[in-house]
């Protein structure tokens, strides 16, 4: 009995040992799997994706340039600040210049030269804006208003001067850059105001609001149209320059007559002023004469009739004999 009990106790002990060993092995396997999973996760988190690596490489390449830019900015911190980024470009080729010119050229044949000038302007990409001609022959005078592209302004002026003997030339310029920039800003702001008024009009809930918003929208659209018209005008002036060319014949006067002075000149001017004043006075009298005939004559006739009636209606006083003259007394 003792031996059998001892053997049963040994089997129980062995089974318990085996169970413990299996349990320990299973726990070790579970721990090993978790450790492997944690390691994979850690490796995945530690390894950045390809995009991040490329971005980091780019940042590393840009960092020195940024540092240099920062140094330049710090170095120039004490210098005066330039105009903001919205300021117009100060370079000459980027500015809007309005060119205007006038010239007087004496030529042998005014009509032929006028045709040559017209052809020259057409080849340059411009057109004739005005053509006035006076007289004919040797004393003919032709005034042409030319519109030519701004980049060919100087070239056209020089070519016209070669057609004859230049007597005078006057060139003027006007910088319209700031005006155009200001108009662009105002147009942008006005367009935003128009869009705002349209949105408010779409949400109007009463007749009063609808009428008020329609009036406001109309006013804003009119202001916008005015600004756009001004911009188109400036764009036309800057794109096409204006040249006023006066072509004169050989017998035409080279220059304008100087102002004359003296007694005879004053007498002539005074006579002209007197004649002009007399002409004005006669004109006024001529304008008043119909009124005088239509109103003054009937009034005068009426007054004459009334005066005669008054005389006939007045009573006549009786004529009395003069008193007798007393006889003179004789002396004693």
C-alpha positions as CSV (number, residue, x, y, z in Angstrom):
1,X,0.0,0.0,0.0
2,X,2.8,2.3,0.8
3,X,4.6,1.5,-2.4
4,X,1.4,2.1,-4.5
5,X,0.7,5.4,-2.8
6,X,4.3,6.5,-3.3
7,X,4.0,5.7,-7.1
8,X,0.7,7.6,-7.4
9,X,2.3,10.6,-5.8
10,X,5.2,10.5,-8.2
11,X,2.9,10.4,-11.3
12,X,1.0,13.4,-10.0
13,X,4.2,15.3,-9.5
14,X,5.4,14.5,-13.0
15,X,2.0,15.6,-14.5
16,X,2.2,18.8,-12.7
17,X,5.8,19.4,-13.9
18,X,4.8,18.7,-17.5
19,X,1.8,21.1,-17.2
20,X,4.0,23.8,-15.8
21,X,6.6,23.2,-18.6
22,X,3.9,23.5,-21.3
23,X,2.5,26.6,-19.7
24,X,5.9,28.2,-19.5
25,X,6.6,27.3,-23.1
26,X,3.3,28.8,-24.3
27,X,4.0,32.0,-22.3
28,X,7.5,32.2,-23.8
29,X,6.0,31.9,-27.3
30,X,3.5,34.6,-26.6
31,X,6.1,36.9,-25.3
32,X,8.4,36.3,-28.3
33,X,5.5,37.1,-30.7
34,X,4.7,40.3,-28.9
35,X,8.3,41.4,-28.9
36,X,8.6,40.7,-32.6
37,X,5.4,42.7,-33.3
38,X,6.7,45.6,-31.1
39,X,10.0,45.6,-32.9
40,X,8.3,45.7,-36.3
41,X,6.1,48.5,-35.2
42,X,9.0,50.4,-33.8
43,X,11.0,49.8,-37.0
44,X,8.1,51.0,-39.1
45,X,7.7,54.2,-37.1
46,X,11.4,54.8,-37.0
47,X,11.8,54.4,-40.8
48,X,10.3,57.6,-42.5
49,X,8.6,57.1,-45.9
50,X,10.3,58.0,-49.1
51,X,8.5,61.3,-49.5
52,X,9.6,62.4,-46.0
53,X,13.1,61.5,-46.7
54,X,13.0,63.5,-50.0
55,X,11.4,66.5,-48.2
56,X,14.1,66.3,-45.6
57,X,16.8,66.2,-48.2
58,X,15.3,69.3,-50.0
59,X,15.0,71.2,-46.7
60,X,18.6,70.4,-46.0
61,X,19.6,71.8,-49.4
62,X,17.4,74.9,-49.0
63,X,18.5,75.6,-45.4
64,X,21.8,77.3,-46.4
65,X,20.1,79.6,-48.9
66,X,17.5,80.6,-46.3
67,X,20.2,81.3,-43.8
68,X,22.0,83.5,-46.4
69,X,18.7,85.3,-47.1
70,X,18.1,85.9,-43.4
71,X,21.6,87.3,-43.1
72,X,21.1,89.6,-46.0
73,X,17.8,90.8,-44.5
74,X,19.4,91.4,-41.1
75,X,22.3,93.3,-42.8
76,X,19.9,95.6,-44.7
77,X,17.5,96.1,-41.7
78,X,18.9,99.6,-41.1
79,X,18.6,100.7,-44.8
80,X,15.5,102.6,-45.9
81,X,12.7,100.4,-47.0
82,X,11.8,100.4,-50.7
83,X,8.3,100.9,-52.0
84,X,5.8,98.1,-51.4
85,X,5.4,95.3,-53.9
86,X,2.3,97.0,-55.3
87,X,4.3,100.1,-56.5
88,X,4.8,100.5,-60.3
89,X,8.0,99.5,-61.9
90,X,10.4,102.5,-62.1
91,X,12.2,101.3,-65.2
92,X,11.7,103.5,-68.3
93,X,10.7,100.6,-70.6
94,X,8.0,99.6,-68.1
95,X,6.4,103.0,-67.7
96,X,3.3,104.4,-69.7
97,X,4.5,107.5,-71.5
98,X,2.2,109.7,-73.6
99,X,4.1,111.4,-76.4
100,X,2.7,114.5,-78.1
101,X,4.4,116.4,-80.9
102,X,3.9,119.2,-83.4
103,X,6.1,120.3,-86.2
104,X,6.0,122.7,-89.2
105,X,7.8,121.8,-92.4
106,X,8.1,123.8,-95.6
107,X,7.9,121.7,-98.8
108,X,7.8,122.4,-102.5
109,X,4.6,120.4,-103.2
110,X,2.2,120.3,-100.2
111,X,-0.2,117.8,-101.7
112,X,2.4,115.3,-102.8
113,X,4.2,115.5,-99.4
114,X,0.9,115.0,-97.6
115,X,0.3,111.8,-99.6
116,X,3.9,110.6,-98.7
117,X,3.3,111.4,-95.0
118,X,0.0,109.5,-95.0
119,X,1.7,106.4,-96.6
120,X,4.5,106.7,-94.0
121,X,2.1,106.7,-91.1
122,X,0.2,103.7,-92.5
123,X,3.3,101.7,-92.9
124,X,4.2,102.4,-89.3
125,X,0.9,101.0,-88.1
126,X,-0.9,104.3,-87.5
127,X,-3.6,106.3,-89.2
128,X,-4.6,109.9,-90.1
129,X,-6.7,111.4,-87.3
130,X,-7.4,114.7,-89.1
131,X,-6.7,116.5,-92.4
132,X,-7.2,120.2,-92.9
133,X,-6.1,122.0,-96.1
134,X,-6.2,125.7,-96.9
135,X,-5.5,127.5,-100.2
136,X,-3.6,125.8,-103.0
137,X,-0.5,126.4,-105.0
138,X,2.7,127.9,-103.6
139,X,1.0,129.3,-100.4
140,X,-0.9,126.1,-99.6
141,X,-1.1,125.0,-96.0
142,X,-2.1,121.5,-94.9
143,X,-2.4,120.4,-91.2
144,X,-2.4,116.6,-90.5
145,X,-3.1,115.0,-87.2
146,X,-1.3,111.7,-87.1
147,X,-1.7,108.8,-84.7
148,X,1.4,106.5,-84.7
149,X,2.5,103.7,-82.3
150,X,4.5,105.1,-79.4
151,X,7.6,102.9,-80.1
152,X,7.8,104.5,-83.6
153,X,7.2,108.1,-82.6
154,X,10.7,109.4,-83.0
155,X,11.3,107.5,-86.2
156,X,8.2,108.9,-87.9
157,X,9.0,112.5,-86.7
158,X,12.5,112.3,-88.2
159,X,11.2,110.9,-91.5
160,X,8.7,113.7,-91.8
161,X,11.4,116.3,-91.1
162,X,13.4,114.9,-94.0
163,X,10.6,115.7,-96.5
164,X,11.4,119.4,-96.5
165,X,12.8,122.3,-94.5
166,X,11.8,121.9,-90.9
167,X,10.8,125.3,-89.4
168,X,9.8,124.2,-85.9
169,X,9.4,121.2,-83.7
170,X,7.9,120.7,-80.3
171,X,7.8,117.4,-78.4
172,X,6.2,116.9,-75.0
173,X,5.8,113.8,-72.8
174,X,3.5,112.9,-69.9
175,X,4.0,110.0,-67.5
176,X,0.7,108.2,-67.0
177,X,2.0,105.2,-65.0
178,X,0.7,106.3,-61.6
179,X,-2.6,107.3,-63.1
180,X,-3.1,103.9,-64.7
181,X,-2.1,102.0,-61.5
182,X,-4.5,104.1,-59.6
183,X,-7.3,103.5,-62.1
184,X,-6.6,99.7,-61.9
185,X,-6.9,99.7,-58.1
186,X,-10.1,101.8,-58.2
187,X,-11.6,99.6,-60.9
188,X,-10.9,96.4,-58.9
189,X,-12.4,98.0,-55.8
190,X,-15.5,99.2,-57.7
191,X,-16.0,95.8,-59.3
192,X,-16.1,94.3,-55.8
193,X,-18.6,96.9,-54.7
194,X,-20.8,96.0,-57.7
195,X,-20.7,92.3,-57.0
196,X,-21.6,93.0,-53.3
197,X,-24.6,95.1,-54.4
198,X,-25.7,92.3,-56.7
199,X,-25.5,89.8,-54.0
200,X,-27.5,92.0,-51.7
201,X,-30.1,92.6,-54.4
202,X,-30.5,88.9,-54.9
203,X,-31.4,88.5,-51.2
204,X,-33.8,91.5,-51.1
205,X,-37.0,90.6,-49.2
206,X,-39.1,93.8,-49.6
207,X,-40.0,96.2,-52.4
208,X,-38.3,99.1,-50.5
209,X,-35.1,97.2,-50.2
210,X,-35.3,96.1,-53.8
211,X,-35.7,99.6,-55.2
212,X,-33.0,101.0,-52.9
213,X,-30.5,98.3,-53.9
214,X,-31.3,98.7,-57.6
215,X,-30.6,102.4,-57.4
216,X,-27.3,101.7,-55.6
217,X,-26.3,99.0,-58.0
218,X,-27.0,101.4,-61.0
219,X,-24.9,104.1,-59.4
220,X,-22.0,101.7,-58.8
221,X,-22.2,100.3,-62.3
222,X,-22.1,103.8,-63.7
223,X,-19.0,104.7,-61.7
224,X,-17.4,101.5,-62.8
225,X,-18.1,102.3,-66.5
226,X,-16.7,105.8,-66.1
227,X,-13.4,104.4,-64.6
228,X,-13.1,101.9,-67.4
229,X,-13.7,104.6,-70.0
230,X,-10.9,106.6,-68.4
231,X,-8.6,103.6,-68.5
232,X,-9.4,103.0,-72.2
233,X,-8.6,106.6,-73.0
234,X,-5.2,106.5,-71.2
235,X,-4.5,103.2,-72.9
236,X,-5.2,104.7,-76.3
237,X,-3.0,107.7,-75.6
238,X,-0.1,105.6,-74.4
239,X,-0.4,103.1,-77.3
240,X,-0.8,105.7,-80.1
241,X,1.1,109.0,-79.9
242,X,-0.2,112.2,-81.6
243,X,1.8,114.2,-84.1
244,X,0.4,117.5,-85.5
245,X,2.2,118.2,-88.8
246,X,1.8,121.5,-90.7
247,X,3.0,121.4,-94.3
248,X,3.4,124.8,-95.9
249,X,4.3,125.8,-99.4
250,X,7.3,127.9,-100.5
251,X,5.2,131.2,-100.6
252,X,3.7,130.7,-97.1
253,X,4.8,132.8,-94.3
254,X,7.6,131.1,-92.3
255,X,6.5,132.4,-89.0
256,X,3.5,134.1,-87.5
257,X,3.4,137.9,-87.7
258,X,4.7,139.8,-84.7
259,X,2.3,142.0,-82.8
260,X,2.3,145.5,-84.2
261,X,2.3,148.7,-82.1
262,X,1.9,152.4,-82.8
263,X,-0.7,155.1,-83.4
264,X,-2.0,153.8,-86.7
265,X,-2.3,150.3,-85.2
266,X,-4.2,151.7,-82.2
267,X,-6.4,153.8,-84.5
268,X,-7.2,150.8,-86.7
269,X,-8.0,148.6,-83.7
270,X,-10.2,151.4,-82.2
271,X,-12.1,151.8,-85.5
272,X,-12.6,148.0,-85.6
273,X,-13.9,148.1,-82.0
274,X,-16.2,151.1,-82.8
275,X,-17.6,149.3,-85.9
276,X,-18.1,146.1,-83.8
277,X,-19.9,148.1,-81.1
278,X,-22.1,149.9,-83.6
279,X,-22.9,146.5,-85.2
280,X,-24.0,145.2,-81.8
281,X,-26.1,148.3,-81.2
282,X,-27.8,148.1,-84.5
283,X,-28.4,144.4,-83.9
284,X,-30.1,145.1,-80.6
285,X,-32.3,147.9,-82.2
286,X,-33.2,145.6,-85.0
287,X,-34.3,143.0,-82.5
288,X,-36.4,145.6,-80.5
289,X,-38.0,147.3,-83.5
290,X,-40.8,144.7,-84.0
291,X,-41.7,145.0,-80.4
292,X,-41.8,148.8,-80.6
293,X,-44.0,148.7,-83.7
294,X,-46.3,146.1,-82.2
295,X,-46.7,147.7,-78.8
296,X,-45.5,151.3,-79.0
297,X,-47.7,152.5,-81.9
298,X,-51.0,151.3,-80.4
299,X,-50.1,152.9,-77.1
300,X,-49.2,156.2,-78.7
301,X,-52.5,156.3,-80.7
302,X,-54.5,155.5,-77.5
303,X,-52.8,158.3,-75.6
304,X,-53.5,160.7,-78.4
305,X,-57.3,159.8,-78.5
306,X,-57.6,160.1,-74.7
307,X,-56.0,163.6,-74.8
308,X,-58.4,164.8,-77.4
309,X,-61.4,163.5,-75.5
310,X,-60.3,165.2,-72.4
311,X,-60.1,168.5,-74.2
312,X,-63.6,168.3,-75.7
313,X,-65.2,167.3,-72.4
314,X,-63.8,170.3,-70.5
315,X,-66.6,173.2,-70.1
316,X,-65.9,176.6,-71.6
317,X,-66.0,179.7,-69.3
318,X,-68.3,182.7,-70.5
319,X,-66.4,185.8,-71.8
320,X,-67.2,188.9,-69.6
321,X,-66.9,192.5,-70.8
322,X,-64.1,194.5,-69.4
323,X,-65.1,197.0,-66.7
324,X,-65.7,200.6,-67.8
325,X,-62.9,203.0,-67.5
326,X,-63.8,205.9,-65.3
327,X,-63.7,209.4,-66.8
328,X,-60.8,211.5,-65.9
329,X,-61.5,214.5,-63.6
330,X,-60.8,218.0,-64.8
331,X,-58.6,220.2,-62.8
332,X,-60.3,223.3,-60.9
